[in-house]
Structures are given as C-alpha cells and as structure tokens.
Amino acid sequence: MSHSGALDRVPYVLASRFTANPGTSPEELLAAAHASCFTLTLCTALSQAGLAPTRISTQALVNFTETAGTWSISAVHLEVRAAVPDVDAADFAELALGAKNSSPITRALQVPVTLDAKLDLDRVDAVAAPYAEAPAASDPQP
C-alpha cells in the first residue's frame, strides 16, 4: 500500500469515508500529507530566516462536497500553531503564507487552500518581551 510500509495496516473502507467507523479515507490521508508537507516547508522557511521553532502543529481540514452526484475535494484549510522564539506575529504570518504557497502539495492541488497561522506566544521561551499578536495570514476562509 505504501512504499515505507507505514500505511500497510491502516484500514480504509467506504464506511470510514462517511461515518465514524474505524479506519481512514483517501481524503484523511491527503489532509495528513498536506499538513506534514506544509509543516516541513514552513520549518525550512523559518530555518532559512535564521529562526529555530520549538514547536509547530498543523492540521489540514479537507472540504469534501457533493455536486450533481459527484464527490470532490473543494477546498483545504490549514491551521498552524507554532512556538518560534525571536519572531513577531506579522513576520511569522508572512513566512507561513509563503510556505503555504510553495508547499508541493498545495501546488499540486487545484482547489483553494486557505491558512490560519498563529504564534503560540505562551510557549515561546524567549527572553525578549512578548510580541503583540498580528492578524493571521491574509487568506480568505473557504
């Protein structure tokens, strides 16, 4: 099922797509892949900016909709929370938006991808005074 074998024991069936039955769905796997790809891209962008994140947590929410009897992924919304010393919220939002736009999975999808990026200022162990929270990256919501 997967090259690494990581997914060999993960059941996926039709019932897990539309109900709370155990297992996963292709849409959930896409969301997990998108969240991890974005996180790696953001981590690279932060590192290239000379920043060292202490925590990054990303969730991808996939909109799965039916139109005229056909199911499609119509949008993806990424939510990222991160603890990154020595960066203010506006610069973090700019780096996160750049990572969203350059993430290989974002670029592969042909649906709108939105982003809500916020620093978790309570988790930053920086000596500097806390930064004011700036608005999240300026993407419209799905």
Backbone as CSV, one residue per row, in Angstrom:
resi,resn,N_x,N_y,N_z,CA_x,CA_y,CA_z,C_x,C_y,C_z
1,MET,0.822,-1.190,0.000,0.000,0.000,0.000,0.868,1.256,0.000
2,SER,1.941,1.280,0.814,2.823,2.438,0.798,4.268,1.963,0.714
3,HIS,5.086,2.778,0.122,6.489,2.427,-0.076,7.192,2.115,1.246
4,SER,6.925,2.932,2.261,7.595,2.749,3.554,6.973,1.645,4.389
5,GLY,5.749,1.244,4.055,5.036,0.258,4.852,4.249,0.875,5.994
6,ALA,4.352,2.183,6.192,3.680,2.854,7.298,2.162,2.717,7.236
7,LEU,1.624,2.579,6.048,0.163,2.519,5.908,-0.366,1.112,5.665
8,ASP,0.487,0.125,5.723,0.073,-1.230,5.388,-1.018,-1.783,6.295
9,ARG,-1.072,-1.341,7.537,-2.074,-1.864,8.468,-3.184,-0.876,8.765
10,VAL,-3.266,0.191,8.020,-4.309,1.192,8.234,-5.492,0.851,7.338
11,PRO,-6.616,0.427,7.936,-7.755,0.060,7.101,-8.446,1.295,6.522
12,TYR,-8.842,1.172,5.288,-9.724,2.200,4.747,-10.787,1.513,3.912
13,VAL,-12.011,1.885,4.224,-13.191,1.317,3.577,-14.186,2.434,3.354
14,LEU,-15.166,2.180,2.534,-16.178,3.195,2.226,-16.845,3.717,3.484
15,ALA,-17.120,2.840,4.444,-17.809,3.261,5.664,-16.989,4.287,6.449
16,SER,-15.674,4.211,6.397,-14.862,5.175,7.139,-14.830,6.534,6.454
17,ARG,-15.257,6.598,5.220,-15.289,7.867,4.497,-16.425,8.759,4.977
18,PHE,-17.565,8.172,5.293,-18.747,8.969,5.610,-19.281,8.762,7.017
19,THR,-18.674,7.904,7.822,-19.163,7.639,9.175,-17.988,7.645,10.139
20,ALA,-18.290,7.359,11.376,-17.249,7.304,12.410,-16.649,5.904,12.530
21,ASN,-16.851,5.062,11.540,-16.275,3.714,11.587,-14.757,3.797,11.650
22,PRO,-14.140,2.793,12.281,-12.678,2.790,12.362,-12.044,2.765,10.970
23,GLY,-10.899,3.357,10.873,-10.182,3.390,9.604,-10.019,4.806,9.116
24,THR,-9.496,4.913,7.940,-9.237,6.226,7.364,-9.851,6.292,5.972
25,SER,-9.640,7.383,5.318,-10.148,7.583,3.961,-9.054,8.246,3.138
26,PRO,-9.173,8.180,1.824,-8.185,8.885,0.998,-8.131,10.383,1.308
27,GLU,-9.274,10.959,1.670,-9.305,12.384,1.979,-8.533,12.678,3.269
28,GLU,-8.650,11.803,4.264,-7.905,11.979,5.502,-6.401,11.809,5.254
29,LEU,-6.052,10.863,4.415,-4.644,10.669,4.072,-4.085,11.893,3.340
30,LEU,-4.888,12.483,2.454,-4.469,13.702,1.756,-4.275,14.835,2.757
31,ALA,-5.198,14.960,3.703,-5.078,16.006,4.723,-3.800,15.822,5.537
32,ALA,-3.509,14.593,5.933,-2.297,14.323,6.710,-1.046,14.635,5.891
33,ALA,-1.065,14.253,4.625,0.079,14.534,3.754,0.258,16.034,3.573
34,HIS,-0.845,16.759,3.394,-0.763,18.201,3.186,-0.242,18.892,4.448
35,ALA,-0.763,18.500,5.611,-0.319,19.108,6.867,1.173,18.869,7.096
36,SER,1.625,17.649,6.860,3.044,17.365,7.097,3.933,18.043,6.065
37,CYS,3.507,18.096,4.818,4.285,18.764,3.773,4.396,20.258,4.070
38,PHE,3.288,20.879,4.449,3.304,22.294,4.797,4.230,22.546,5.986
39,THR,4.132,21.685,7.012,4.958,21.855,8.206,6.443,21.785,7.861
40,LEU,6.826,20.842,7.020,8.228,20.746,6.599,8.657,21.980,5.813
41,THR,7.774,22.473,4.943,8.084,23.664,4.152,8.216,24.882,5.056
42,LEU,7.326,25.008,6.046,7.406,26.127,6.992,8.673,26.035,7.837
43,CYS,8.993,24.852,8.295,10.208,24.666,9.092,11.450,25.080,8.292
44,THR,11.485,24.726,7.031,12.600,25.130,6.169,12.653,26.646,6.030
45,ALA,11.498,27.280,5.816,11.454,28.741,5.664,11.916,29.430,6.945
46,LEU,11.479,28.930,8.088,11.898,29.517,9.358,13.404,29.357,9.560
47,SER,13.909,28.181,9.256,15.355,27.930,9.393,16.162,28.839,8.481
48,GLN,15.684,29.009,7.236,16.389,29.883,6.296,16.368,31.336,6.746
49,ALA,15.365,31.697,7.574,15.285,33.055,8.112,16.087,33.184,9.414
50,GLY,16.797,32.117,9.788,17.607,32.151,10.990,16.822,31.914,12.266
51,LEU,15.636,31.348,12.149,14.771,31.100,13.307,14.743,29.613,13.638
52,ALA,14.549,29.303,14.906,14.529,27.906,15.351,13.216,27.625,16.079
53,PRO,12.223,27.109,15.370,10.941,26.815,16.027,11.114,25.739,17.099
54,THR,10.387,25.904,18.207,10.417,24.881,19.247,9.229,23.932,19.127
55,ARG,8.205,24.357,18.409,7.034,23.505,18.178,6.250,24.047,17.003
56,ILE,5.805,23.154,16.124,4.896,23.500,15.034,3.834,22.408,14.989
57,SER,2.582,22.805,15.013,1.474,21.859,14.937,0.538,22.319,13.827
58,THR,0.292,21.446,12.864,-0.538,21.809,11.712,-1.652,20.798,11.535
59,GLN,-2.823,21.303,11.231,-3.971,20.461,10.895,-4.500,20.926,9.542
60,ALA,-4.791,19.989,8.655,-5.408,20.315,7.365,-6.852,19.834,7.408
61,LEU,-7.764,20.717,7.095,-9.184,20.398,7.052,-9.611,20.361,5.596
62,VAL,-10.060,19.194,5.141,-10.429,18.997,3.744,-11.939,19.124,3.606
63,ASN,-12.386,19.989,2.692,-13.815,20.072,2.367,-14.111,19.049,1.286
64,PHE,-14.984,18.105,1.602,-15.360,17.023,0.697,-16.836,17.218,0.405
65,THR,-17.160,17.651,-0.803,-18.529,18.041,-1.123,-19.058,17.287,-2.334
66,GLU,-20.379,17.162,-2.349,-21.045,16.506,-3.471,-21.736,17.567,-4.318
67,THR,-21.486,17.520,-5.602,-22.128,18.419,-6.553,-22.611,17.580,-7.719
68,ALA,-23.892,17.603,-7.957,-24.506,16.870,-9.065,-24.106,15.391,-9.058
69,GLY,-24.090,14.801,-7.852,-23.807,13.380,-7.739,-22.337,12.992,-7.785
70,THR,-21.448,13.968,-7.846,-20.013,13.688,-7.895,-19.339,14.284,-6.658
71,TRP,-18.557,13.450,-5.961,-17.839,13.910,-4.783,-16.487,14.475,-5.188
72,SER,-16.137,15.608,-4.568,-14.863,16.270,-4.873,-14.295,16.922,-3.625
73,ILE,-12.998,17.071,-3.620,-12.357,17.921,-2.624,-12.458,19.333,-3.177
74,SER,-13.186,20.192,-2.445,-13.450,21.533,-2.963,-12.539,22.601,-2.368
75,ALA,-11.907,22.299,-1.237,-11.007,23.270,-0.606,-10.250,22.571,0.516
76,VAL,-9.158,23.196,0.926,-8.394,22.738,2.085,-8.070,23.967,2.929
77,HIS,-8.208,23.813,4.236,-7.859,24.899,5.152,-6.776,24.382,6.097
78,LEU,-5.651,25.072,6.132,-4.552,24.716,7.016,-4.611,25.571,8.273
79,GLU,-4.489,24.926,9.424,-4.385,25.639,10.695,-3.037,25.283,11.308
80,VAL,-2.223,26.286,11.548,-0.896,26.040,12.133,-0.738,26.894,13.380
81,ARG,-0.197,26.275,14.413,0.159,26.962,15.648,1.624,26.627,15.903
82,ALA,2.392,27.630,16.234,3.821,27.393,16.388,4.393,28.237,17.511
83,ALA,5.423,27.699,18.132,6.230,28.440,19.089,7.578,28.690,18.416
84,VAL,7.851,29.964,18.157,9.079,30.341,17.451,9.674,31.555,18.160
85,PRO,10.750,31.349,18.891,11.391,32.496,19.550,11.917,33.504,18.525
86,ASP,11.956,34.757,18.938,12.607,35.828,18.179,11.923,36.196,16.871
87,VAL,10.621,35.970,16.777,9.876,36.416,15.590,8.571,37.040,16.064
88,ASP,8.131,38.075,15.359,6.835,38.638,15.718,5.747,37.982,14.871
89,ALA,4.512,38.183,15.269,3.392,37.503,14.633,3.248,37.867,13.156
90,ALA,3.508,39.122,12.805,3.374,39.533,11.404,4.413,38.835,10.523
91,ASP,5.654,38.772,10.982,6.689,38.087,10.198,6.413,36.591,10.110
92,PHE,5.924,36.013,11.216,5.571,34.593,11.189,4.453,34.341,10.177
93,ALA,3.427,35.182,10.179,2.312,35.020,9.241,2.805,35.111,7.794
94,GLU,3.740,36.014,7.535,4.296,36.155,6.179,5.074,34.899,5.770
95,LEU,5.883,34.372,6.678,6.628,33.149,6.386,5.681,31.960,6.185
96,ALA,4.635,31.890,7.003,3.663,30.792,6.882,2.915,30.876,5.552
97,LEU,2.533,32.065,5.140,1.836,32.226,3.864,2.745,31.827,2.704
98,GLY,4.007,32.216,2.774,4.965,31.801,1.749,5.129,30.291,1.712
99,ALA,5.156,29.662,2.885,5.269,28.204,2.951,4.025,27.539,2.373
100,LYS,2.861,28.100,2.664,1.621,27.542,2.102,1.668,27.588,0.579
101,ASN,2.085,28.712,0.052,2.100,28.881,-1.402,3.174,28.055,-2.100
102,SER,4.250,27.722,-1.389,5.322,26.965,-2.031,5.334,25.485,-1.655
103,SER,4.444,25.076,-0.783,4.357,23.662,-0.403,4.018,22.819,-1.630
104,PRO,4.767,21.746,-1.884,4.494,20.921,-3.068,3.059,20.391,-3.138
105,ILE,2.469,20.029,-2.013,1.100,19.510,-2.073,0.109,20.633,-2.332
106,THR,0.329,21.812,-1.751,-0.536,22.956,-2.073,-0.511,23.207,-3.576
107,ARG,0.683,23.199,-4.155,0.807,23.479,-5.589,0.198,22.374,-6.441
108,ALA,0.173,21.135,-5.936,-0.405,20.031,-6.705,-1.928,20.069,-6.715
109,LEU,-2.513,20.637,-5.678,-3.972,20.687,-5.587,-4.516,21.814,-6.461
110,GLN,-5.647,21.570,-7.051,-6.263,22.610,-7.872,-7.556,23.080,-7.223
111,VAL,-7.469,23.306,-5.907,-8.579,23.825,-5.119,-8.041,24.957,-4.255
112,PRO,-8.920,25.823,-3.774,-8.445,26.876,-2.875,-7.863,26.273,-1.598
113,VAL,-6.734,26.807,-1.164,-6.107,26.412,0.095,-5.970,27.671,0.930
114,THR,-6.615,27.700,2.093,-6.550,28.858,2.977,-5.677,28.520,4.180
115,LEU,-5.343,29.555,4.948,-4.393,29.386,6.041,-4.783,30.248,7.225
116,ASP,-4.658,29.686,8.427,-4.784,30.404,9.684,-3.507,30.110,10.462
117,ALA,-2.600,31.075,10.511,-1.288,30.875,11.133,-1.146,31.785,12.338
118,LYS,-0.886,31.191,13.488,-0.725,31.988,14.705,0.433,31.470,15.527
119,LEU,1.152,32.412,16.100,2.191,32.058,17.059,1.537,31.718,18.384
120,ASP,2.082,30.740,19.073,1.642,30.387,20.411,2.599,31.086,21.361
121,LEU,2.299,32.317,21.671,3.220,33.143,22.437,3.447,32.613,23.847
122,ASP,2.506,31.863,24.389,2.676,31.298,25.730,3.755,30.228,25.757
123,ARG,4.083,29.655,24.610,5.055,28.567,24.573,6.440,29.010,24.122
124,VAL,6.589,30.258,23.788,7.895,30.749,23.357,8.712,31.060,24.596
125,ASP,9.857,30.441,24.713,10.732,30.646,25.863,11.782,31.697,25.539
126,ALA,11.346,32.812,25.003,12.286,33.867,24.621,12.474,34.833,25.792
127,VAL,13.621,35.452,25.848,13.918,36.414,26.902,13.246,37.743,26.603
128,ALA,13.077,38.029,25.315,12.511,39.315,24.912,11.069,39.434,25.381
129,ALA,10.597,40.664,25.458,9.207,40.909,25.848,8.266,40.266,24.834
130,PRO,7.098,39.865,25.279,6.155,39.242,24.340,5.795,40.200,23.207
131,TYR,5.639,39.628,22.026,5.259,40.417,20.859,3.748,40.523,20.805
132,ALA,3.273,41.608,20.245,1.832,41.755,20.048,1.396,40.817,18.945
133,GLU,0.210,40.255,19.061,-0.279,39.329,18.050,-0.824,40.119,16.869
134,ALA,-0.325,39.818,15.701,-0.786,40.446,14.472,-1.849,39.552,13.848
135,PRO,-2.607,40.089,12.926,-3.604,39.246,12.257,-2.917,38.069,11.569
136,ALA,-3.655,36.996,11.461,-3.135,35.817,10.765,-2.931,36.143,9.299
137,ALA,-2.266,35.251,8.607,-2.021,35.423,7.171,-3.325,35.781,6.479
138,SER,-3.262,36.627,5.489,-4.456,37.220,4.911,-5.067,36.366,3.801
139,ASP,-5.462,35.168,4.152,-6.166,34.312,3.203,-7.646,34.327,3.532
140,PRO,-8.515,34.334,2.521,-9.946,34.239,2.803,-10.275,32.846,3.295
141,GLN,-11.296,32.728,4.109,-11.741,31.431,4.599,-12.582,30.762,3.524
142,PRO,-12.569,29.395,3.496,-13.359,28.692,2.461,-14.833,28.905,2.651
